Amino acid sequence: MAASTRAAARVAVFIDGDAMTPDRTGFRVDWKRLREREIAAHPEDITTFSWHGVEYMKNDYGQNRPLIDFLSGNGYRVRPTQADLDAAGAIQKARQHVMVTLAVHTMLAVRAGVQEVVLWAGDGVMVPVVTACQDCGASVTIIGAGAWCSNALKAAADNFVDVTSLRGEISVRPVEAVG
């Protein structure tokens, strides 16, 4: 059998952590299962697996620090932006920073030769990033939470997947009662 001459597509996966919260998706994401799903969908092709989000600080403690530590220990490149819950406007400013870093790292990946971007997001501010990726020759799949995902972002993407259709693959499994 002849070896395949098709070069593997280089894929980068970027996640806007705040777009994948239970209030947006309707379920709790099992981050380990999500990563396993992406690896199965793109075996040996993933060059970047990155989570961007806000680290909500209260009294010098990151309330979602356990999640950030878990992601770091399970193959994610984690890029948190801290926001003091007690400071007026801090969360909005942190979200803006997250969107900028997400955009910059996405474009750096495309510049480095990524041919496919899988973007778990929903904010319409990402439309110019999608367009820029496409202008550079990369295809973009948006995975977003249906009604919470910008219609303009869905339209700009090469492919759109409603995260609710992946619930069975990536949601936290209920603990079965021992009886």
C-alpha positions as CSV (number, residue, x, y, z in Angstrom):
1,M,0.0,0.0,0.0
2,A,1.4,3.4,-1.0
3,A,1.9,5.9,1.7
4,S,-0.4,8.9,1.7
5,T,1.0,11.9,0.0
6,R,-1.5,14.2,1.6
7,A,0.1,16.4,4.2
8,A,-1.6,16.5,7.5
9,A,-3.6,19.7,8.0
10,R,-2.2,21.8,10.9
11,V,-5.0,22.6,13.3
12,A,-5.1,25.1,16.1
13,V,-7.9,24.9,18.8
14,F,-8.7,28.1,20.7
15,I,-11.3,28.3,23.5
16,D,-13.0,31.4,24.9
17,G,-13.6,30.0,28.3
18,D,-16.3,32.5,29.2
19,A,-18.3,31.4,26.1
20,M,-18.3,27.8,27.4
21,T,-19.9,28.3,30.8
22,P,-23.0,26.4,31.9
23,D,-25.2,29.5,31.6
24,R,-24.3,29.7,27.9
25,T,-24.1,26.0,26.9
26,G,-26.8,24.6,29.2
27,F,-24.4,22.1,30.6
28,R,-21.1,21.8,32.4
29,V,-18.2,21.1,30.0
30,D,-15.9,18.2,30.8
31,W,-12.7,19.9,29.7
32,K,-10.8,16.6,29.5
33,R,-13.4,15.0,27.3
34,L,-13.5,18.2,25.1
35,R,-9.7,17.9,24.5
36,E,-10.0,14.2,23.8
37,R,-12.8,14.9,21.3
38,E,-10.7,17.4,19.4
39,I,-7.7,15.1,19.4
40,A,-9.8,12.3,18.0
41,A,-11.2,14.6,15.3
42,H,-7.7,15.8,14.3
43,P,-5.3,13.0,15.2
44,E,-1.6,14.2,15.1
45,D,-2.6,17.5,13.5
46,I,-3.2,19.8,16.5
47,T,-0.4,22.3,17.0
48,T,-2.1,24.5,19.6
49,F,-4.7,23.8,22.3
50,S,-5.3,27.1,24.1
51,W,-7.9,28.2,26.7
52,H,-8.4,32.0,27.2
53,G,-10.5,33.4,30.0
54,V,-10.9,35.6,33.0
55,E,-9.6,34.5,36.3
56,Y,-12.1,36.0,38.8
57,M,-10.3,37.3,41.8
58,K,-11.8,37.8,45.2
59,N,-9.6,38.6,48.2
60,D,-6.5,37.7,46.2
61,Y,-7.9,34.2,45.4
62,G,-8.9,33.2,41.9
63,Q,-12.3,31.7,42.2
64,N,-11.8,29.6,39.1
65,R,-8.2,28.7,40.0
66,P,-9.0,25.0,40.3
67,L,-10.2,25.0,36.7
68,I,-7.2,26.8,35.5
69,D,-4.8,24.5,37.3
70,F,-6.7,21.4,35.9
71,L,-6.5,22.7,32.4
72,S,-2.8,23.5,32.8
73,G,-2.2,19.9,33.9
74,N,-4.2,18.3,31.2
75,G,-2.6,19.6,28.0
76,Y,-4.1,23.1,27.6
77,R,-2.1,26.2,27.1
78,V,-3.9,28.5,29.6
79,R,-3.9,32.2,29.2
80,P,-6.0,33.7,32.1
81,T,-6.6,37.4,32.6
82,Q,-7.2,38.4,36.2
83,A,-10.2,40.5,37.2
84,D,-10.9,41.8,40.7
85,L,-14.5,41.1,41.4
86,D,-14.6,44.1,43.8
87,A,-13.3,46.7,41.2
88,A,-15.9,48.5,39.1
89,G,-15.5,47.7,35.4
90,A,-12.7,45.2,36.0
91,I,-14.6,42.2,34.5
92,Q,-15.4,44.1,31.3
93,K,-11.8,45.3,30.9
94,A,-10.6,41.7,31.5
95,R,-13.0,40.3,28.9
96,Q,-11.7,42.9,26.3
97,H,-8.2,41.8,27.1
98,V,-9.1,38.1,26.7
99,M,-10.6,38.9,23.3
100,V,-7.5,40.7,22.2
101,T,-5.1,38.0,23.3
102,L,-7.3,35.3,21.7
103,A,-7.3,37.3,18.4
104,V,-3.5,37.8,18.6
105,H,-2.7,34.1,19.3
106,T,-5.1,32.9,16.7
107,M,-3.4,35.1,14.0
108,L,0.1,34.1,15.2
109,A,-0.9,30.4,14.7
110,V,-2.2,31.1,11.2
111,R,1.0,33.0,10.4
112,A,3.0,30.0,11.6
113,G,1.2,27.8,9.1
114,V,-2.0,26.6,10.7
115,Q,-4.5,25.6,8.0
116,E,-7.5,25.1,10.2
117,V,-8.7,27.1,13.2
118,V,-11.3,25.6,15.6
119,L,-12.6,28.5,17.6
120,W,-14.8,27.7,20.6
121,A,-16.4,31.1,20.9
122,G,-19.5,33.2,20.4
123,D,-18.6,36.9,20.6
124,G,-19.2,38.9,17.4
125,V,-16.0,40.8,18.0
126,M,-14.2,37.7,16.6
127,V,-15.7,38.2,13.1
128,P,-12.6,40.2,11.9
129,V,-10.3,37.5,13.2
130,V,-12.3,34.8,11.3
131,T,-12.1,36.9,8.1
132,A,-8.4,37.6,8.6
133,C,-7.7,33.8,9.1
134,Q,-9.6,33.1,5.9
135,D,-7.8,35.8,4.0
136,C,-4.5,34.0,5.0
137,G,-5.9,30.7,3.6
138,A,-7.0,29.0,6.9
139,S,-10.5,27.6,7.3
140,V,-12.4,28.4,10.5
141,T,-14.9,26.3,12.4
142,I,-16.8,28.1,15.1
143,I,-18.2,26.0,17.9
144,G,-20.6,28.2,19.8
145,A,-23.6,28.1,22.0
146,G,-26.6,28.5,19.7
147,A,-28.6,31.6,20.8
148,W,-25.5,33.0,22.6
149,C,-23.4,32.9,19.5
150,S,-23.3,36.0,17.3
151,N,-25.2,35.5,14.0
152,A,-22.4,37.5,12.2
153,L,-19.8,35.1,13.6
154,K,-21.8,32.0,12.5
155,A,-22.1,33.5,9.0
156,A,-18.4,34.4,8.7
157,A,-17.2,30.9,9.6
158,D,-16.6,28.2,7.1
159,N,-18.4,25.8,9.5
160,F,-20.5,26.3,12.5
161,V,-21.3,23.7,15.1
162,D,-23.8,24.3,17.9
163,V,-22.1,23.2,21.1
164,T,-25.4,21.7,22.3
165,S,-25.1,19.0,19.6
166,L,-21.9,17.9,21.3
167,R,-23.4,17.7,24.8
168,G,-23.2,13.9,24.9
169,E,-19.5,14.0,23.9
170,I,-18.2,16.8,26.1
171,S,-20.6,17.3,29.1
172,V,-19.7,16.2,32.6
173,R,-21.2,12.8,33.1
174,P,-23.6,12.5,36.1
175,V,-22.3,10.4,39.0
176,E,-24.2,7.2,39.3
177,A,-25.7,6.5,42.7
178,V,-24.2,3.6,44.5
179,G,-26.9,1.4,45.8
